[in-house]
Amino acid sequence: MDPQLMIIGGGPSGSTMATHVNDIDSVIVEEHTAVGSPIQCTGLVHPRVVDMASASETILNTITGFKLFFPGGRVLEVSSNDPKALAIDRKQFDEILSDHAIENGSKLLVSHRFEGFKRVGNALKVHLSSSDGPRYMNTSLLVGADGYKSMVGKSAGLNACRETVRGIQTELDICLEEQDKVEVYIGNNIAPGFFAWVLPCGERTRVGLCVSRKYGTPNQYLTTFLKRRGLDKAKRVELNAGVIPIGPPKKTVTDNILLIGDAAAQVKPLSGGGLFLGMRSAKKAAKVAMNSIAEEDFSERSLSNYEGAWRSELGKEIERGILMRKVFTSMSDKKLDKIGEIMDRDDVKEILATGDIDYPSNLAAPLLKTVPSLIKFSPHVIGQLLRR
């Protein structure tokens, strides 16, 4: 039987949407042999994300602060008494979300790849491929939850994201002595256009970085960084790489089709994290999907309710993040060191300790009020940021 709703991609966004549609015949199409692989995420989330997924068993470690390493060697250490982030088992996290979707009645079709679609009346004829050959299914509503290079979005003529960064992470068989702080390293010789991290996860440690696409592959940067951090001799248990989309396209819906998660670049521009934004947007997509199916209206006009809903809640934070990223990427190492010098104060650290990794732009106004001299580093862009 053909599904009313077809979701391409069995990651967190796709599974979350399927979990929140009720009394609808839905199928999730996953190109890999199982949900959760390959891993393309640091696995550091705010506690609210674990609560959203009802996945407390995935927690590996609790982070209460960070150490920010500037190019010249200055270290800004910020501590808090509250949990600020959780290191999670990302594969298990994805599996739990998939189980929720199946429990809610959705079917999971693994080892099938989306190849395209044709419009047939008011519905879509979707072409899938597998080792058994081609397969065709009809659906009224097609959802692209298929990552940054979304074939669904491309086939539908929806524009791609504005920018991408390339990331790489290795998991090391080593336990760091200090477990409650994540280390963050910035500098154009370390991770140009982004940052590097060292994340303690109990008995193991995740080390990774991203670089802007114009700087090529991140592999050599990771090798150099591991040596610099003194972790190059540690046993590598796992190695993962991926691409992060920055800046959503102008539209994430068209007739019979909508995009969620990385396919819609629903990602925090400063950190590259997409779980919170993608899962929140997926819930909104589920609500709109149920209404569209009930009313048998799959027009772009009907589905634009999803566009309005997710942009209304999350769009401002993303756009502010893009502006903050623009300021950051324009900085030379010399300017970054100067900022580190200016911010190395107890009152600034107290402000930073109140930060929320899902809403980083909330720190902009109090920081600029406390240290107004920061405005001089990019007065035009920071002015735009404050006006949003």
C-alpha positions in Angstrom: 0.0 0.0 0.0 1.4 3.4 -0.9 2.0 5.7 2.1 0.3 9.1 2.6 3.7 10.4 3.9 7.2 9.5 2.7 10.2 10.7 4.6 13.6 10.4 2.9 16.2 10.0 5.6 16.1 8.1 8.9 18.2 10.5 11.0 16.9 12.5 14.0 14.8 14.9 12.0 13.1 12.3 9.9 12.4 10.0 12.9 11.1 12.9 15.0 8.6 13.9 12.3 7.4 10.4 11.9 7.0 10.1 15.7 4.7 13.1 15.8 2.3 12.3 13.0 -0.8 10.4 14.2 -3.1 8.1 12.3 -1.2 8.5 9.1 0.3 5.8 6.9 4.0 6.8 6.7 7.3 5.3 5.7 10.9 6.4 6.4 13.3 5.6 3.6 17.0 5.1 4.8 19.7 4.6 2.2 22.1 2.8 4.7 21.7 -0.7 6.1 20.8 0.6 9.5 19.8 3.9 11.2 22.6 5.6 13.1 25.5 5.0 10.7 27.7 6.6 9.6 28.0 9.1 12.5 28.4 12.7 11.3 28.0 14.6 14.6 30.1 15.6 17.5 27.4 14.3 19.9 27.4 17.3 22.2 23.9 18.6 22.9 21.9 20.7 25.4 20.1 18.6 28.0 16.8 19.7 26.4 17.6 17.7 23.3 18.0 14.4 25.3 14.7 15.2 27.0 13.0 15.8 23.6 14.1 12.4 22.5 13.5 10.6 25.9 17.0 9.2 25.5 18.7 9.6 28.9 20.4 6.3 28.4 22.6 7.8 25.7 24.4 10.2 28.1 28.1 9.5 28.3 29.2 12.7 30.2 28.0 16.0 31.6 29.7 19.2 30.6 29.5 22.3 32.9 32.0 24.6 31.3 34.6 25.2 28.6 38.2 26.3 27.9 38.6 28.6 25.0 42.1 28.6 23.5 43.2 31.6 21.5 45.9 31.5 18.8 48.5 33.2 21.0 48.1 30.8 23.8 45.7 32.7 26.1 43.0 30.4 27.7 39.6 31.7 28.8 38.2 29.2 31.3 34.5 29.4 32.1 32.8 27.3 34.7 29.2 26.8 35.8 27.4 24.8 38.5 24.7 23.7 36.0 24.9 21.2 33.2 25.5 23.1 30.0 25.8 20.2 27.6 25.8 16.4 27.4 28.1 14.1 25.5 25.9 11.4 24.0 26.2 8.1 22.2 24.9 9.4 18.8 24.3 6.0 17.2 22.2 4.9 20.1 20.4 8.3 20.1 19.4 7.9 16.4 18.3 4.3 17.1 16.0 5.4 20.0 14.4 8.1 17.8 13.9 5.5 15.1 12.3 3.1 17.5 9.9 5.9 18.7 8.9 6.4 15.0 8.2 2.7 14.5 6.3 2.4 17.7 4.1 5.3 16.5 3.2 3.2 13.4 5.8 4.4 10.8 7.5 1.8 8.6 11.2 1.8 8.1 12.7 0.9 4.7 16.5 0.5 4.9 19.0 0.0 2.1 16.9 2.1 -0.3 18.1 5.2 -2.1 15.9 8.1 -3.3 16.5 8.6 -7.0 13.8 11.1 -7.9 10.1 11.6 -8.5 7.5 12.4 -11.1 4.3 14.3 -10.6 1.2 12.3 -11.3 -1.9 14.3 -10.9 -1.9 15.7 -7.3 0.6 13.1 -6.1 4.2 12.0 -6.6 5.5 8.8 -8.0 8.8 8.3 -6.2 11.7 6.3 -7.6 13.8 4.3 -5.1 16.7 2.0 -5.8 18.2 -0.9 -3.9 20.3 -4.0 -4.5 17.1 -5.7 -5.7 16.6 -3.1 -8.4 14.2 -0.1 -8.8 11.1 0.4 -6.8 8.3 2.9 -7.2 5.9 4.2 -4.6 3.2 6.9 -4.8 2.7 9.5 -2.0 0.9 12.7 -1.5 3.6 14.3 0.7 7.4 13.8 0.3 9.7 15.1 3.0 13.4 15.6 2.5 15.3 14.7 5.7 18.2 13.5 3.6 21.1 15.8 4.7 22.9 18.8 3.3 23.0 17.5 -0.3 19.3 16.7 -0.2 18.4 14.9 -3.4 14.7 15.6 -2.6 15.5 19.4 -2.4 17.5 19.2 -5.6 14.9 17.3 -7.5 12.2 19.7 -6.3 14.2 22.8 -7.5 14.7 24.1 -4.0 17.9 26.0 -3.6 20.8 24.7 -1.5 22.3 26.2 1.6 24.4 29.4 1.5 27.7 27.8 2.7 29.2 24.6 3.8 32.0 23.7 6.2 33.8 20.3 6.2 34.4 18.5 9.5 36.3 15.5 10.8 36.3 13.8 14.2 38.2 10.9 15.7 37.3 9.1 18.9 40.3 8.2 21.0 40.8 5.4 23.5 42.0 7.7 26.2 40.3 9.1 29.3 41.1 12.8 30.1 41.7 13.8 33.7 39.3 16.8 33.5 35.9 15.6 32.4 33.6 18.5 33.0 34.9 21.0 30.4 35.1 20.9 26.6 38.1 22.4 25.0 37.6 24.8 22.1 40.5 26.0 19.9 40.3 28.9 17.5 42.9 30.2 15.0 43.5 30.2 11.3 46.3 27.7 11.6 44.2 25.3 13.6 40.7 25.3 12.0 40.3 28.2 9.5 36.7 29.4 9.4 35.6 27.4 12.3 37.2 25.8 15.4 38.6 22.6 16.9 37.4 20.7 20.0 38.4 18.1 22.5 35.3 16.5 24.1 35.8 14.2 27.1 33.3 11.3 27.0 34.3 9.2 30.0 36.7 6.4 29.0 37.0 7.9 25.5 37.7 11.4 24.1 36.4 12.9 20.8 38.7 15.3 19.0 37.7 17.1 15.9 37.5 20.3 13.9 35.8 21.9 10.9 37.2 24.2 8.2 35.5 26.5 5.7 35.3 24.7 2.3 37.8 27.0 0.6 40.5 25.6 2.9 40.2 22.1 1.5 39.9 18.9 3.4 40.2 19.0 7.2 42.3 15.8 7.5 45.7 17.4 7.7 44.5 20.0 10.1 43.3 17.2 12.4 46.7 15.4 12.2 48.5 18.7 13.1 46.0 19.5 15.9 46.3 16.0 17.5 50.1 16.4 17.6 49.8 19.9 19.1 47.4 18.7 21.8 49.7 15.7 22.6 47.1 13.1 21.5 48.7 11.9 18.3 49.9 8.6 20.0 46.5 7.7 21.4 44.6 4.8 19.8 42.0 5.9 17.3 38.8 3.9 17.8 36.7 5.7 15.2 37.0 8.3 12.5 34.1 10.2 11.0 33.8 13.0 8.5 30.9 15.1 7.2 29.7 18.4 5.8 27.7 21.0 7.7 25.3 23.3 5.8 25.2 27.0 6.9 22.3 29.3 6.0 18.9 27.9 5.0 17.6 28.3 1.4 15.0 30.9 0.6 12.3 28.2 0.5 11.9 24.9 2.2 8.5 23.9 0.7 6.9 23.5 -2.7 3.9 21.6 -3.9 3.8 18.1 -2.2 7.3 18.6 -0.7 9.0 20.0 2.3 12.5 19.9 3.8 13.6 19.4 7.4 16.9 19.2 9.3 20.2 19.5 7.4 18.3 19.4 4.1 16.8 22.7 5.1 20.1 23.9 6.7 18.4 24.1 10.1 21.8 24.3 11.8 23.4 26.7 14.3 25.9 28.7 12.2 28.3 29.2 15.0 28.6 25.7 16.3 27.3 23.6 13.4 24.9 21.8 15.7 21.6 20.7 14.1 19.9 18.3 16.4 17.8 20.9 18.4 16.8 23.0 15.4 16.1 20.0 13.2 14.0 18.2 15.8 12.0 21.3 16.7 11.3 21.9 13.0 10.4 18.3 12.4 7.6 18.6 15.1 6.2 21.7 13.2 6.4 19.8 10.0 4.4 16.9 11.5 1.6 19.2 12.5 1.4 20.8 9.1 1.6 17.4 7.4 -1.4 16.1 9.4 -3.4 19.2 8.5 -2.5 18.9 4.9 -3.5 15.2 4.7 -6.7 15.9 6.6 -7.7 18.6 4.2 -6.2 16.9 1.1 -4.3 20.0 0.3 -0.6 19.6 -0.5 -0.1 22.9 -2.3 2.9 25.1 -1.6 0.4 27.6 -0.1 -0.8 24.9 2.4 2.7 23.7 3.3 4.0 27.2 3.7 2.4 27.1 7.2 5.4 24.9 8.1 7.8 27.5 6.5 6.3 30.2 8.6 6.2 28.2 11.8 9.8 27.1 11.8 11.2 30.5 10.7 9.1 32.3 13.2 10.6 30.3 16.1 14.1 29.6 14.9 14.8 31.8 11.9 15.9 34.8 14.0 18.5 32.8 15.9 19.9 31.3 12.7 20.2 34.7 11.0 21.8 36.3 14.1 24.2 33.3 14.1 25.1 33.9 10.5 26.0 37.5 11.4 28.1 36.4 14.4 29.8 33.9 12.1 30.5 36.7 9.6 32.3 38.6 12.4 34.2 35.6 13.5 35.5 34.5 10.1 36.7 38.0 9.3 39.1 38.0 12.2 42.8 37.6 11.9 44.6 35.7 14.6 45.9 39.0 15.9 42.4 40.3 16.3 41.2 37.1 17.9 44.1 37.4 20.5 43.1 41.0 21.1 39.5 39.9 21.8 40.8 37.3 24.1 42.7 39.9 26.0 39.7 42.2 26.3 37.4 39.3 27.5 39.7 37.8 30.0 37.7 39.4 32.9 35.6 37.9 35.7 32.5 39.8 34.8 32.7 38.6 31.2 33.2 35.0 32.3 30.1 35.3 34.5 28.1 36.3 31.4 29.6 33.5 29.3 28.7 31.1 32.1 25.0 31.9 31.6 25.2 30.9 27.9 22.9 28.4 26.2 24.5 26.4 23.3 21.1 26.4 21.4 20.7 30.2 21.7 24.3 31.6 21.5 23.2 35.0 20.2 21.5 35.8 23.5 25.0 36.6 24.8 25.6 39.3 22.3 23.8 42.2 24.0 25.0 41.6 27.6 28.6 41.1 26.3 28.5 44.3 24.3 27.0 46.2 27.2 29.7 45.0 29.5 32.6 45.3 27.0 31.4 48.0 24.5 34.9 48.1 22.9 34.1 44.8 21.2 31.9 46.8 18.7 35.0 48.2 17.1 36.0 44.9 15.6 33.1 44.9 13.2 30.8 47.9 13.8 28.6 47.5 10.8 27.8 43.8 11.2 27.5 44.0 15.0 25.1 46.9 14.5 23.0 44.7 12.3 23.1 41.9 14.9 21.9 44.2 17.7 19.0 45.5 15.5 17.7 42.0 14.8 
